[in-house]
Every structure is written in structure tokens, then in C-alpha cells.
Amino acid sequence: VARAKGLGIDVVITDHHECKDQLPQAVAVVDPHRADGGYPHGNLSGVAVAFKLACALSGDTEQVLENYADMVCLGTVADVIPLVGENRVFVSRGLDSLRHTKRPGLAALMKECGCDPASVNASSIGFMLAPRINAAGRMGQIDLALELFLTDDPQRASEVAKALCNLNRQR
């Protein structure tokens, strides 16, 4: 953060872990655990904190949730966060979104690992989808997970899903 600040770059940090006594000198540190914050739900996942920031910036929570409920759901379950309160809402809305995903990468990953979209649930995310996505980072190929989420090409999505499943087996 200090280096970025020295280069004239503003940094906003989102996190969901306990804060240290001294916060980084960022433009903002968005974390439900901030001692000076008073946010009532400290058990948010990292993706939920980023979601909350996106909602605040857009001014339209419902539209952001409509666009990203699947991603917030995946991240919440993958983060092994208790599915209570807001987390339960995020996962419920996200499961509906995943069942009818418009993201070719997620559709391809579900198909590749044998996860039926009609019956996707928190367990199938936690034991089938999330480990394959996490394997990319653990195996030094995070670009594959990013491509899975960003591709609009169903053929490329299938190739990436296969690669993630292979990485997960290697891991």
C-alpha cells in the first residue's frame, strides 16, 4: 500500500479477517471487523465484503446481486463461512443463479465434475466446484480460474474446466 501510495495510486482494501491494531494507510479499509466500524455481521466472506463495496459504489444492491449472486455464493461457501444471516441470503440467491447460470465457465465446470445444475447446493460447491477453482491458485495457475469466470466461449470454458479438474487431481 505504501509503494502504491508513493506512485500516486489510491488503494481500497477489502478483507474479512480480524484487523490488526494498525490499519494500512489505504484510501479505505473495508472490513466488518474494524473496531471503529460497528457492522453487525462479522462473519462475511471475503467476496461478500467486496460485494458490499460494489453495492455501495453502484447504489443498486439488487442489480449487483442479480449480476453476481452466483459468484458471491461460490466465494461464501468456498470460504467456509457459517451460512447464517446475510450469508444464507447470498447463498440462497446464488444457488438459484447457478442453477440457470449464464456463465459458460461455471456451466462447463459443473458439467466436467458431474455437478447437476438443477441440484447444485452448498455441499456440491464445497466438495466439487470450490476445490477445483482453488486448485488453480494452489498450483500456481490462478489465470485458469480467472479465465473460467471471464470467458464467453463455451469451447474454451470446457477446456479450462478440464484443466482445473486435472489440477485438482494433481493437487
Disulfide bonds with the S-S distance in Angstrom:
none
